[in-house]
């Protein structure tokens, strides 16, 4: 993972955190069920996406360590 990919993952992660907060605010201030469902869905999607970014980061880090071990014995 190069620096450009790390920076883009950081920016996307920050945007997803903002979307999660917006979703929670929508759900908490909703006057109807539909907007509440949309807010909770937006927050849930953003959290799942963030966990996916975190998993991808650690998977790539582990793969790089395994490759280094394989090269050096």
NORUR-V68402 format. One record per residue. N is the residue number from 0. RES is the residue in three letters. PSI is psi in whole degrees, -180 to 180 (999 if undefined). NEAR is the number of other C-alpha atoms within 10 Angstrom. Layout:
# NORUR-V68402
<<N,RES,PSI,NEAR> <N,RES,PSI,NEAR>>
This chain:
# NORUR-V68402
<<0,UNK,119,9> <1,UNK,177,6> <2,UNK,-35,8> <3,UNK,-42,9> <4,UNK,-37,10> <5,UNK,-43,12> <6,UNK,-42,11> <7,UNK,-37,11> <8,UNK,-37,17> <9,UNK,-44,13> <10,UNK,-46,12> <11,UNK,-39,15> <12,UNK,-40,20> <13,UNK,-42,13> <14,UNK,-39,14> <15,UNK,-36,20> <16,UNK,-39,17> <17,UNK,-43,14> <18,UNK,-38,19> <19,UNK,-43,23> <20,UNK,-39,17> <21,UNK,-43,16> <22,UNK,-42,24> <23,UNK,-38,20> <24,UNK,-41,15> <25,UNK,-44,19> <26,UNK,-38,22> <27,UNK,-26,13> <28,UNK,11,12> <29,UNK,141,15> <30,UNK,-12,10> <31,UNK,164,9> <32,UNK,-37,10> <33,UNK,-45,10> <34,UNK,-34,16> <35,UNK,-45,19> <36,UNK,-42,15> <37,UNK,-43,16> <38,UNK,-46,24> <39,UNK,-38,19> <40,UNK,-42,16> <41,UNK,-44,20> <42,UNK,-43,24> <43,UNK,-44,16> <44,UNK,-45,16> <45,UNK,-41,21> <46,UNK,-42,18> <47,UNK,-40,13> <48,UNK,-42,16> <49,UNK,-43,20> <50,UNK,-34,13> <51,UNK,-40,12> <52,UNK,-42,16> <53,UNK,-44,13> <54,UNK,-43,12> <55,UNK,-40,13> <56,UNK,-50,14> <57,UNK,-31,11> <58,UNK,-44,12> <59,UNK,-36,12> <60,UNK,-43,13> <61,UNK,-39,12> <62,UNK,-38,11> <63,UNK,-39,13> <64,UNK,-41,12> <65,UNK,-39,11> <66,UNK,-39,12> <67,UNK,-40,11> <68,UNK,-40,10> <69,UNK,-38,9> <70,UNK,-39,8> <71,UNK,2,6> <72,UNK,999,6>>
